[in-house]
Amino acid sequence: MIDLDARLANLVAVRDRLQEHLARSTNVSEVIEVERVLGPVGLAAAGIGRALSWLVFIR
C-alpha cells in the first residue's frame, strides 16, 4: 500500500508541475513542447484514477 501511495503522489506531482509549465508558456512552440510531454502524463492521469480506486478498495 505504501508503494501505491508513493506512486500516486509522484503522478500527481509530475502532472501538477507540467500544468504549471503549461500555464507559464509564452509561445506556441513552448505549448507544443509541454503538450508533447503531457501526452504520456495524460495516460498517467488514468493511472491516478486507478491508484485512487485501488486505495479505496484496499482501505
C-alpha positions as a Markdown table, in Angstrom:
| # | Residue | x | y | z |
|---|---|---|---|---|
| 1 | Met | 0.0 | 0.0 | 0.0 |
| 2 | Ile | 3.0 | 2.3 | 0.6 |
| 3 | Asp | 4.2 | 1.8 | -2.9 |
| 4 | Leu | 0.7 | 2.8 | -4.2 |
| 5 | Asp | 0.7 | 5.9 | -2.1 |
| 6 | Ala | 4.1 | 6.9 | -3.3 |
| 7 | Arg | 3.3 | 6.2 | -6.9 |
| 8 | Leu | 0.1 | 8.2 | -6.6 |
| 9 | Ala | 1.9 | 11.1 | -5.0 |
| 10 | Asn | 4.6 | 11.1 | -7.8 |
| 11 | Leu | 2.0 | 11.0 | -10.6 |
| 12 | Val | 0.1 | 14.0 | -9.1 |
| 13 | Ala | 3.4 | 15.9 | -8.6 |
| 14 | Val | 4.5 | 15.4 | -12.2 |
| 15 | Arg | 1.1 | 16.3 | -13.5 |
| 16 | Asp | 1.0 | 19.5 | -11.4 |
| 17 | Arg | 4.5 | 20.5 | -12.4 |
| 18 | Leu | 3.8 | 20.1 | -16.1 |
| 19 | Gln | 0.5 | 22.0 | -15.8 |
| 20 | Glu | 2.4 | 24.9 | -14.1 |
| 21 | His | 4.9 | 24.9 | -17.1 |
| 22 | Leu | 1.9 | 25.0 | -19.5 |
| 23 | Ala | 0.4 | 27.9 | -17.7 |
| 24 | Arg | 3.8 | 29.8 | -18.0 |
| 25 | Ser | 4.3 | 29.0 | -21.7 |
| 26 | Thr | 4.5 | 32.2 | -23.7 |
| 27 | Asn | 4.5 | 31.0 | -27.2 |
| 28 | Val | 3.1 | 28.2 | -29.4 |
| 29 | Ser | 6.4 | 26.2 | -29.5 |
| 30 | Glu | 6.5 | 26.1 | -25.7 |
| 31 | Val | 2.9 | 25.0 | -25.5 |
| 32 | Ile | 3.5 | 22.3 | -28.1 |
| 33 | Glu | 6.5 | 21.0 | -26.2 |
| 34 | Val | 4.7 | 20.9 | -22.9 |
| 35 | Glu | 1.7 | 19.1 | -24.6 |
| 36 | Arg | 4.2 | 16.6 | -26.1 |
| 37 | Val | 5.4 | 15.8 | -22.6 |
| 38 | Leu | 1.9 | 15.9 | -21.1 |
| 39 | Gly | 0.7 | 13.2 | -23.5 |
| 40 | Pro | 2.2 | 10.3 | -21.5 |
| 41 | Val | 1.2 | 12.1 | -18.3 |
| 42 | Gly | -2.3 | 12.1 | -19.6 |
| 43 | Leu | -2.0 | 8.3 | -19.6 |
| 44 | Ala | -0.6 | 8.6 | -16.1 |
| 45 | Ala | -3.7 | 10.6 | -15.1 |
| 46 | Ala | -5.6 | 7.4 | -15.8 |
| 47 | Gly | -3.1 | 5.8 | -13.5 |
| 48 | Ile | -4.0 | 8.3 | -10.8 |
| 49 | Gly | -7.6 | 7.3 | -11.1 |
| 50 | Arg | -6.7 | 3.6 | -11.0 |
| 51 | Ala | -4.4 | 4.2 | -7.9 |
| 52 | Leu | -7.2 | 6.0 | -6.1 |
| 53 | Ser | -9.6 | 3.2 | -6.9 |
| 54 | Trp | -7.2 | 0.6 | -5.5 |
| 55 | Leu | -6.6 | 2.7 | -2.4 |
| 56 | Val | -10.4 | 3.0 | -1.8 |
| 57 | Phe | -10.8 | -0.8 | -2.4 |
| 58 | Ile | -7.9 | -1.8 | -0.2 |
| 59 | Arg | -8.7 | 0.5 | 2.7 |
